[in-house]
Amino acid sequence: MTNKIEIIAHIPLFEALEKEHIRELSRIAIEKVYEKGAIIFSEGEECNGFYVIMEGRVSVFKLSPDGREQILHIFEEGEPFGEVPVFSGHNFPASASAMIKSRLLFFPKHDFVGLIERRPLIALKMLGVLSMRLRRFTALIEDLSLREVPARLANYILYLSNREDDTSSEIELDIKKSQLASLLGTIPETLSRILSKMKRQGIIEVEGSKIRILDMEALEDLADSIIRLI
């Protein structure tokens, strides 16, 4: 129980809560382990609670009628997912699977709703997280509808570069290129062609999963669609 309390206390979603609230959350949280590739929930399934990642990485995705997977978001350690239908009362709007072996905390819907009815501060904290999530999906929709694939890829490379405290000129892709293609709304063959064009123009170097940024200004211009790949 102590370990679970410490873990919950360091989850960004809950870190501003008082110790008493953290203890109450720990009493309803259930630890679950999913092997790589395991389905956590499926689109249309009744929502019976939400999850927070203790260790691992989770993909939330939708399948097109022809079976093509479109990754909506990749969640990592400390991030919640599946929480929106807990409040909306709807079924899960997408599917989720473990990209690597993952340890999750599961918060049952009935117990969690009862808790926030007694402790509304928890709900207020979650509103902030949900607002940030809405901004992410708004940006995703903008990228998929208004930007071409090279600009989406450039934006993703810049995101990885800026994820740490200091901007890095060398990054490592922590997902497969096929998964990255799905996240960007394209196919692996198109992604490979764009990476090759970016290499030829001297914007990046690619070695396996490592990408070195050679021309940050050109990468930023590509992300803003100021330049086009030829």
BAFI-3210 file (N, C-alpha, C; in Angstrom, 3 decimals, decimal comma, padded with zeros to 6 digits):
// residues 230
n [1|2|3|4|5|6|7|8|9|10|11|12|13|14|15|16|17|18|19|20|21|22|23|24|25|26|27|28|29|30|31|32|33|34|35|36|37|38|39|40|41|42|43|44|45|46|47|48|49|50|51|52|53|54|55|56|57|58|59|60|61|62|63|64|65|66|67|68|69|70|71|72|73|74|75|76|77|78|79|80|81|82|83|84|85|86|87|88|89|90|91|92|93|94|95|96|97|98|99|100|101|102|103|104|105|106|107|108|109|110|111|112|113|114|115|116|117|118|119|120|121|122|123|124|125|126|127|128|129|130|131|132|133|134|135|136|137|138|139|140|141|142|143|144|145|146|147|148|149|150|151|152|153|154|155|156|157|158|159|160|161|162|163|164|165|166|167|168|169|170|171|172|173|174|175|176|177|178|179|180|181|182|183|184|185|186|187|188|189|190|191|192|193|194|195|196|197|198|199|200|201|202|203|204|205|206|207|208|209|210|211|212|213|214|215|216|217|218|219|220|221|222|223|224|225|226|227|228|229|230]
n.u [000,837|001,972|003,880|002,182|000,841|002,963|003,579|001,183|001,154|003,130|002,185|001,392|-001,308|-002,394|-000,697|-001,035|-002,818|-004,033|-002,528|-004,396|-006,314|-004,793|-004,328|-006,935|-007,371|-005,483|-006,669|-008,684|-007,441|-006,293|-003,713|-002,519|-001,076|000,086|001,081|003,323|001,601|-000,882|-004,422|-006,011|-008,440|-011,304|-012,611|-015,893|-016,492|-017,936|-017,278|-015,582|-013,908|-010,803|-007,285|-003,890|-000,546|002,038|004,466|005,815|004,293|001,558|-000,667|-003,280|-005,848|-007,688|-009,537|-009,816|-012,493|-011,306|-009,482|-007,131|-004,865|-005,104|-003,198|-004,020|-002,927|000,024|000,696|002,632|004,698|003,127|000,984|-002,575|-005,231|-008,218|-010,038|-012,017|-014,626|-015,449|-016,541|-018,294|-020,091|-020,283|-019,374|-016,046|-014,319|-012,298|-009,667|-007,209|-003,860|-001,026|002,166|004,635|005,653|003,617|002,878|000,002|-002,211|-005,459|-008,504|-011,530|-014,672|-017,122|-016,243|-014,468|-016,042|-017,716|-015,816|-014,948|-017,266|-017,327|-014,900|-014,456|-012,262|-010,503|-011,738|-011,596|-008,870|-008,501|-009,855|-008,110|-006,132|-007,679|-008,307|-005,812|-005,489|-007,503|-006,473|-004,284|-005,541|-006,877|-004,727|-003,787|-005,873|-005,692|-003,138|-003,527|-005,466|-004,769|-002,001|000,663|002,224|005,141|005,425|004,104|005,786|008,165|007,306|006,919|009,531|010,677|009,174|010,117|012,744|012,485|011,449|012,963|014,664|016,548|016,948|017,636|019,986|020,141|018,098|016,177|014,071|011,409|009,490|008,262|008,868|006,662|004,631|005,006|004,354|001,622|000,794|001,230|-000,598|-000,129|001,510|004,028|005,804|005,581|006,509|009,192|010,131|009,933|011,700|014,060|014,197|014,496|016,997|018,564|018,377|019,886|018,826|018,446|020,139|019,905|020,156|019,399|017,317|018,014|018,009|019,638|019,640|020,542|020,120|018,515|016,978|015,927|014,405|012,495|011,276|010,175|008,357|006,605|005,626|006,863|008,844|009,122|009,526|011,582]
n.v [-001,207|001,234|001,683|002,001|004,337|006,173|006,081|007,041|009,603|010,860|011,019|013,220|013,963|013,776|015,037|017,471|017,020|016,539|014,548|012,895|012,573|011,228|008,809|007,804|007,432|005,441|003,280|002,474|001,960|-000,386|-002,526|-003,449|-005,575|-005,598|-007,431|-006,870|-005,715|-006,474|-006,012|-003,409|-002,072|-001,999|-000,172|001,089|-000,536|-000,926|001,582|001,009|002,223|004,090|004,501|004,803|005,151|003,380|002,152|001,773|001,935|003,117|002,764|004,592|004,084|004,050|001,982|001,856|001,250|-000,518|-001,780|-000,438|000,973|003,875|005,749|007,648|008,769|008,466|007,289|007,745|007,001|007,975|009,233|009,640|007,706|007,012|008,283|010,130|009,014|008,168|010,354|011,291|009,277|007,643|004,928|003,512|005,542|004,793|002,373|000,729|-000,328|-002,141|-001,005|-001,804|-004,053|-003,259|-001,633|-000,775|001,448|000,907|002,586|001,966|002,868|003,231|003,347|005,495|007,680|007,891|008,672|011,241|012,618|012,969|014,230|016,839|018,340|016,667|016,214|018,794|019,088|017,183|018,358|020,259|018,630|017,344|019,528|020,148|017,814|018,119|020,251|018,966|017,107|018,839|020,007|017,723|017,167|019,451|019,071|016,709|017,473|019,934|020,119|018,885|015,635|015,783|018,127|017,348|015,302|016,748|018,390|016,433|015,485|017,822|017,993|015,738|016,559|018,747|017,654|017,062|018,998|020,622|021,628|019,136|018,043|015,535|012,778|009,903|007,597|006,272|004,543|002,151|002,608|002,037|002,454|005,148|006,141|005,557|007,212|009,672|009,670|008,380|006,075|003,489|003,376|005,909|007,492|006,635|007,568|010,342|010,764|010,090|012,150|014,352|013,773|013,966|016,682|017,669|018,191|016,406|013,559|010,048|007,136|004,044|003,913|006,375|009,903|012,659|016,112|018,296|020,790|022,978|025,279|024,912|022,648|023,674|025,501|023,723|022,424|024,488|024,691|026,446|025,849|023,428|019,938|018,674]
n.w [000,000|000,823|-001,184|-003,375|-002,638|-002,738|-005,446|-006,632|-005,544|-007,007|-009,544|-012,122|-012,470|-009,950|-008,154|-006,817|-004,847|-001,455|001,184|002,389|000,378|-001,497|-000,182|-000,141|-002,863|-003,347|-002,144|-003,837|-006,197|-008,606|-009,413|-012,602|-015,070|-018,366|-021,147|-023,942|-026,765|-025,874|-025,685|-024,027|-023,753|-025,955|-028,772|-028,409|-026,322|-023,074|-020,715|-017,826|-016,091|-015,603|-016,536|-015,296|-016,218|-014,765|-015,432|-018,674|-022,002|-023,878|-026,581|-028,010|-030,245|-033,395|-035,653|-039,146|-041,566|-043,382|-041,862|-041,254|-038,981|-037,040|-035,083|-032,339|-030,056|-028,044|-024,930|-021,964|-019,061|-016,046|-017,208|-017,611|-019,138|-021,011|-019,436|-020,134|-020,980|-018,469|-017,250|-019,197|-019,569|-021,734|-024,013|-024,534|-026,812|-028,497|-029,079|-026,951|-026,498|-025,171|-025,879|-025,104|-022,474|-019,772|-016,684|-015,027|-013,255|-012,358|-012,103|-010,891|-012,288|-010,790|-008,095|-008,281|-009,131|-006,922|-005,062|-006,005|-005,702|-003,018|-002,699|-004,321|-005,173|-006,454|-008,918|-009,982|-010,359|-012,332|-014,437|-015,426|-016,596|-018,553|-020,134|-021,235|-022,699|-024,601|-026,065|-027,210|-028,926|-030,591|-031,876|-033,152|-034,965|-036,520|-037,630|-039,131|-040,948|-042,110|-042,525|-044,566|-044,875|-044,604|-043,035|-040,714|-039,838|-039,409|-037,320|-035,360|-034,951|-033,930|-031,608|-030,168|-029,894|-028,221|-025,946|-023,715|-021,116|-022,352|-025,733|-028,039|-030,490|-031,360|-031,534|-030,497|-031,937|-030,182|-030,859|-033,276|-036,816|-038,356|-036,542|-036,053|-038,561|-038,605|-036,504|-037,666|-039,645|-042,120|-044,403|-043,974|-046,224|-047,429|-045,320|-045,201|-047,677|-047,289|-045,161|-046,485|-048,416|-046,699|-045,690|-048,040|-048,526|-046,532|-044,027|-041,941|-040,431|-040,585|-038,732|-038,251|-035,529|-034,679|-035,051|-036,314|-036,079|-038,523|-039,660|-038,028|-038,458|-041,037|-040,536|-038,769|-040,505|-042,322|-040,682|-040,231|-042,705|-044,427|-046,234|-048,888|-049,508|-052,082]
ca.u [000,000|002,842|004,447|001,120|000,626|004,083|003,431|000,061|001,522|004,023|001,499|001,024|-002,745|-002,789|000,374|-001,436|-003,813|-003,580|-002,173|-005,620|-006,921|-003,920|-004,599|-008,237|-007,173|-004,723|-007,555|-009,533|-006,608|-005,949|-002,558|-002,675|000,094|-000,265|002,227|003,415|000,590|-002,162|-005,482|-006,461|-009,884|-011,621|-013,586|-017,277|-016,645|-018,436|-016,214|-015,736|-012,891|-009,699|-005,968|-002,705|000,618|003,153|005,630|005,446|003,823|000,256|-001,170|-004,729|-005,980|-008,951|-009,368|-010,664|-013,283|-010,467|-008,573|-005,910|-004,795|-004,727|-002,849|-004,453|-001,974|000,866|000,792|003,798|004,679|002,515|-000,147|-003,850|-005,950|-009,523|-010,796|-013,113|-015,953|-015,858|-017,370|-019,338|-021,068|-020,301|-018,422|-014,722|-014,405|-011,167|-009,058|-005,902|-003,037|000,305|003,207|005,642|005,083|003,219|002,194|-000,994|-003,149|-006,832|-009,416|-012,892|-015,557|-018,082|-015,524|-013,857|-017,099|-018,112|-014,761|-014,921|-018,463|-016,936|-013,694|-014,542|-010,970|-009,909|-012,340|-011,074|-007,520|-008,607|-010,315|-006,917|-005,516|-008,555|-008,176|-004,569|-005,732|-008,301|-005,558|-003,490|-006,335|-007,127|-003,503|-003,734|-006,833|-005,117|-002,038|-004,012|-006,333|-004,217|-000,577|001,086|002,966|006,473|005,307|003,749|006,996|009,075|006,765|007,153|010,962|010,884|008,579|011,059|013,931|012,183|010,805|013,826|014,824|017,322|016,724|018,691|020,144|020,090|016,967|015,997|012,663|011,106|008,434|008,598|008,528|005,287|003,768|005,139|003,570|000,214|000,577|001,248|-001,669|000,398|001,935|005,488|006,539|005,618|007,400|010,577|010,485|010,104|012,963|015,142|014,268|015,048|018,433|019,196|018,417|020,799|018,093|018,675|020,811|019,161|020,908|018,534|016,277|018,564|017,897|020,443|019,190|021,689|019,714|017,340|016,150|015,191|013,415|011,411|010,560|009,380|007,247|005,665|005,257|007,465|009,538|008,568|010,534|011,598]
ca.v [000,000|002,408|001,882|002,510|005,733|006,970|006,152|007,930|010,964|011,445|011,116|014,629|014,139|013,793|015,506|018,642|016,623|016,332|013,157|012,146|012,227|010,230|007,534|007,320|006,945|004,189|002,201|001,990|001,670|-001,798|-002,651|-004,425|-005,709|-006,012|-007,756|-006,136|-006,046|-006,825|-005,013|-002,969|-001,976|-001,868|000,862|000,681|-001,306|-000,138|002,128|000,635|002,913|004,643|003,968|005,657|004,310|003,384|001,837|001,282|002,858|002,664|003,401|004,706|004,088|003,673|001,191|002,260|000,112|-001,500|-002,391|000,346|001,545|005,287|006,046|008,973|009,304|007,515|007,704|007,203|006,930|009,076|009,824|008,922|007,539|006,375|008,943|010,961|008,386|008,038|011,521|011,492|008,197|006,914|003,830|003,939|005,998|004,251|001,199|000,951|-001,530|-001,942|-001,025|-002,616|-004,540|-002,054|-001,714|000,291|001,543|000,990|003,212|001,588|004,017|003,397|003,782|006,799|008,696|008,065|009,405|012,660|013,247|013,361|015,067|017,513|018,890|015,715|016,492|020,073|018,829|016,441|019,261|020,859|017,620|017,141|020,703|019,962|016,735|018,692|021,027|018,016|016,538|019,927|020,104|016,536|017,366|020,479|018,469|015,720|018,067|021,133|019,999|017,725|014,678|016,263|019,084|016,582|014,616|017,759|018,766|015,354|015,495|018,966|017,628|014,863|017,358|019,674|016,952|017,219|020,389|021,345|021,161|018,211|017,903|014,113|012,141|008,489|007,212|005,249|003,699|001,640|003,530|001,750|003,119|006,581|006,427|005,569|008,411|010,836|009,535|008,011|004,682|003,402|003,669|007,367|007,998|006,359|008,490|011,692|010,760|010,098|013,499|015,240|013,475|014,519|018,142|018,038|018,630|015,419|012,295|008,948|005,895|003,171|004,662|007,671|011,011|013,825|017,328|019,017|022,161|023,227|026,325|024,298|021,749|024,520|026,029|022,630|022,220|025,597|024,631|027,574|025,261|022,140|018,985|018,475]
ca.w [000,000|000,893|-002,508|-004,235|-002,231|-003,258|-006,906|-006,945|-005,149|-008,008|-010,830|-012,317|-012,329|-008,544|-007,289|-006,032|-003,863|-000,087|001,484|002,682|-000,901|-002,104|000,490|-000,603|-004,230|-003,296|-001,695|-004,935|-007,377|-008,817|-010,301|-013,672|-015,940|-019,727|-021,975|-025,208|-027,757|-025,257|-025,770|-022,710|-024,003|-027,378|-029,142|-028,253|-025,081|-021,947|-019,865|-016,420|-015,306|-016,395|-016,217|-015,242|-016,501|-013,817|-016,267|-019,995|-023,036|-024,366|-027,802|-028,167|-031,695|-034,032|-036,861|-040,267|-042,064|-044,081|-040,895|-041,039|-037,632|-036,900|-033,697|-031,910|-029,088|-027,326|-023,534|-021,283|-017,599|-015,313|-017,927|-017,557|-020,398|-020,852|-018,364|-020,635|-020,857|-017,067|-016,944|-020,211|-019,488|-023,000|-024,146|-024,977|-028,201|-029,245|-028,457|-026,339|-026,358|-024,595|-026,898|-024,442|-021,224|-019,035|-015,388|-014,971|-012,145|-012,845|-011,154|-011,277|-012,468|-009,691|-006,895|-008,500|-009,129|-005,529|-004,369|-006,358|-005,132|-001,657|-002,779|-005,625|-005,585|-007,393|-010,225|-010,473|-010,840|-013,582|-015,486|-016,022|-017,449|-019,700|-020,995|-021,980|-023,645|-025,681|-026,898|-027,993|-030,002|-031,538|-032,681|-034,001|-036,052|-037,398|-038,376|-040,086|-041,963|-042,742|-042,833|-045,315|-044,047|-044,212|-041,931|-039,516|-039,394|-038,863|-036,016|-034,399|-034,627|-033,039|-030,312|-029,480|-029,583|-027,124|-024,839|-022,550|-020,683|-023,363|-027,088|-028,434|-031,941|-031,657|-030,865|-030,804|-032,045|-029,190|-031,411|-034,602|-037,890|-038,774|-035,557|-036,305|-039,762|-038,190|-035,697|-038,560|-040,626|-043,423|-044,473|-043,790|-047,455|-047,579|-044,280|-045,607|-048,769|-046,751|-044,419|-047,478|-048,983|-045,672|-045,642|-049,244|-048,406|-045,451|-042,841|-040,882|-040,700|-039,971|-038,558|-037,464|-034,817|-034,282|-036,005|-035,945|-036,758|-039,077|-039,973|-037,195|-039,070|-042,143|-039,943|-038,259|-041,656|-042,867|-039,742|-040,449|-044,126|-045,155|-047,351|-049,308|-049,942|-053,533]
c.u [000,870|003,416|003,414|000,838|001,713|003,971|002,341|000,412|002,398|003,413|001,023|-000,459|-003,157|-001,801|000,002|-002,426|-003,198|-003,342|-003,407|-006,306|-006,115|-004,180|-005,929|-008,143|-006,467|-005,608|-008,408|-008,726|-006,224|-004,779|-002,808|-001,424|-000,371|001,017|002,191|002,366|-000,775|-003,159|-005,976|-007,965|-010,094|-012,663|-015,009|-017,552|-017,130|-017,278|-016,490|-014,684|-011,818|-008,363|-004,935|-001,491|001,678|004,469|005,117|004,990|002,566|-000,146|-002,692|-004,990|-007,413|-008,610|-010,327|-011,460|-012,445|-009,401|-007,294|-005,975|-004,346|-004,466|-003,247|-003,466|-001,185|001,077|001,957|003,636|004,078|001,281|-001,409|-004,409|-007,246|-010,414|-012,011|-014,474|-016,388|-016,813|-018,525|-020,429|-021,163|-019,335|-017,065|-014,782|-013,291|-010,641|-007,705|-005,163|-001,675|001,354|004,418|004,991|004,838|002,530|001,277|-001,711|-004,531|-007,725|-010,852|-013,830|-016,451|-017,393|-014,964|-014,898|-017,584|-017,099|-014,799|-016,199|-018,183|-015,771|-013,662|-013,224|-010,284|-010,438|-011,801|-009,672|-007,573|-009,078|-009,136|-006,241|-006,353|-008,487|-006,919|-004,747|-006,531|-007,427|-004,719|-004,287|-006,718|-005,924|-003,389|-004,658|-006,296|-004,006|-002,555|-004,810|-005,676|-002,756|-000,318|001,996|004,379|006,430|004,947|004,979|007,982|008,610|007,044|008,618|011,277|010,314|009,532|012,301|013,710|011,596|011,635|013,946|015,550|017,041|017,917|018,753|020,135|018,971|016,940|014,508|012,390|009,910|008,882|008,177|007,121|004,293|003,825|004,322|002,091|-000,112|000,473|000,180|-001,179|000,757|003,464|006,289|006,667|006,551|008,855|011,026|010,746|011,396|014,150|015,308|014,867|016,548|019,146|019,316|019,282|020,105|018,364|019,616|020,019|020,054|020,096|017,402|016,747|018,414|018,718|019,962|020,413|021,365|018,402|016,411|015,309|014,105|012,213|010,600|009,669|008,164|006,167|005,199|005,758|008,255|008,858|009,715|010,431|012,246]
c.v [001,255|002,725|002,482|003,978|006,626|007,145|007,147|009,381|011,651|011,468|012,552|014,916|014,359|014,518|016,730|018,294|016,433|014,845|012,304|011,691|011,131|008,859|006,946|006,771|005,595|003,017|001,644|001,586|000,195|-001,859|-003,750|-004,412|-006,246|-006,289|-006,951|-006,636|-006,368|-005,679|-004,695|-002,737|-001,722|-000,783|000,311|-000,109|-000,386|000,315|001,770|001,268|003,488|004,177|005,089|004,744|004,481|003,140|001,376|002,361|002,268|003,463|003,421|004,925|003,764|002,860|001,695|001,042|-000,946|-002,096|-001,624|001,035|003,005|005,556|007,480|009,595|008,156|008,062|006,998|007,318|008,193|009,659|008,984|008,726|006,781|007,063|009,723|010,275|008,115|009,162|011,676|010,425|007,373|005,737|004,365|004,328|005,463|003,032|001,564|-000,369|-001,163|-002,047|-001,811|-003,141|-003,350|-002,398|-000,510|000,281|001,747|001,543|002,897|002,793|004,260|003,934|005,190|007,914|008,949|008,878|010,889|013,376|013,713|014,339|015,791|018,124|017,969|015,976|017,786|019,898|018,129|017,323|019,913|019,898|017,400|018,322|020,609|018,881|017,259|019,508|020,109|017,488|017,602|020,088|018,915|016,692|018,391|019,890|017,551|016,350|019,201|021,002|018,758|016,866|015,173|017,248|018,375|015,884|015,598|018,211|017,704|015,294|016,650|018,685|016,736|015,634|018,239|018,995|017,039|018,706|021,220|020,755|020,318|018,119|016,441|013,479|010,669|008,191|006,078|004,401|003,222|002,654|003,282|002,416|004,629|006,980|006,497|006,820|009,653|010,759|009,218|006,532|004,633|003,767|005,175|007,987|007,799|007,304|009,892|011,792|010,821|011,481|014,482|015,019|014,116|016,035|018,607|018,538|017,705|014,328|011,216|007,720|004,985|003,976|006,042|008,696|012,177|015,016|018,113|020,485|022,455|024,254|025,757|023,359|022,540|025,111|024,956|022,372|023,284|025,681|025,842|027,060|023,928|021,224|018,798|017,119]
c.w [000,000|-000,477|-003,451|-003,917|-002,806|-004,769|-007,281|-006,635|-006,189|-009,411|-011,022|-012,111|-010,879|-007,622|-006,444|-004,926|-002,475|000,163|001,742|001,397|-001,603|-001,488|000,027|-002,027|-004,236|-002,901|-002,834|-006,162|-007,421|-009,798|-011,323|-014,547|-017,294|-020,500|-023,269|-026,193|-027,192|-025,390|-024,359|-022,724|-025,492|-027,601|-029,042|-026,991|-023,960|-021,066|-018,406|-015,520|-016,204|-015,821|-016,090|-015,395|-015,409|-014,552|-017,621|-020,946|-023,654|-025,593|-027,762|-029,650|-032,123|-035,280|-037,933|-040,741|-042,782|-043,168|-040,644|-039,693|-037,692|-035,426|-033,383|-030,940|-028,477|-025,916|-022,857|-019,773|-016,962|-015,964|-017,762|-018,963|-020,125|-019,844|-018,867|-020,517|-019,423|-016,705|-017,933|-020,143|-020,764|-022,963|-024,580|-026,450|-029,086|-028,496|-027,862|-026,231|-025,800|-025,700|-026,419|-023,166|-020,300|-017,717|-015,270|-013,634|-012,737|-011,743|-011,592|-011,273|-011,255|-008,445|-007,061|-008,479|-007,707|-004,753|-004,715|-005,917|-003,716|-001,665|-004,128|-006,094|-006,582|-008,801|-010,811|-011,031|-012,195|-014,723|-016,198|-016,986|-018,713|-020,667|-021,844|-023,046|-024,848|-026,627|-027,776|-029,175|-031,027|-032,457|-033,625|-035,205|-037,044|-038,255|-039,476|-041,219|-042,736|-043,156|-043,678|-044,441|-043,689|-043,047|-040,629|-038,950|-038,772|-037,481|-034,970|-033,994|-033,675|-031,651|-029,517|-029,042|-028,359|-025,894|-023,565|-022,220|-021,738|-024,736|-027,528|-029,954|-032,345|-030,850|-031,239|-030,842|-031,065|-029,600|-032,794|-035,667|-038,419|-037,835|-035,738|-037,531|-039,419|-037,401|-036,571|-039,647|-042,020|-043,402|-044,385|-045,030|-047,678|-046,551|-044,675|-046,711|-048,238|-045,962|-045,374|-048,103|-047,981|-045,527|-046,830|-049,171|-047,234|-044,195|-041,667|-041,380|-039,982|-039,926|-037,645|-036,849|-034,387|-035,404|-035,478|-036,768|-037,215|-039,322|-039,253|-037,834|-040,213|-041,620|-039,423|-039,402|-042,279|-041,980|-039,914|-041,910|-044,911|-046,366|-047,694|-049,689|-051,443|-053,857]
res [m|t|n|k|i|e|i|i|a|h|i|p|l|f|e|a|l|e|k|e|h|i|r|e|l|s|r|i|a|i|e|k|v|y|e|k|g|a|i|i|f|s|e|g|e|e|c|n|g|f|y|v|i|m|e|g|r|v|s|v|f|k|l|s|p|d|g|r|e|q|i|l|h|i|f|e|e|g|e|p|f|g|e|v|p|v|f|s|g|h|n|f|p|a|s|a|s|a|m|i|k|s|r|l|l|f|f|p|k|h|d|f|v|g|l|i|e|r|r|p|l|i|a|l|k|m|l|g|v|l|s|m|r|l|r|r|f|t|a|l|i|e|d|l|s|l|r|e|v|p|a|r|l|a|n|y|i|l|y|l|s|n|r|e|d|d|t|s|s|e|i|e|l|d|i|k|k|s|q|l|a|s|l|l|g|t|i|p|e|t|l|s|r|i|l|s|k|m|k|r|q|g|i|i|e|v|e|g|s|k|i|r|i|l|d|m|e|a|l|e|d|l|a|d|s|i|i|r|l|i]
***
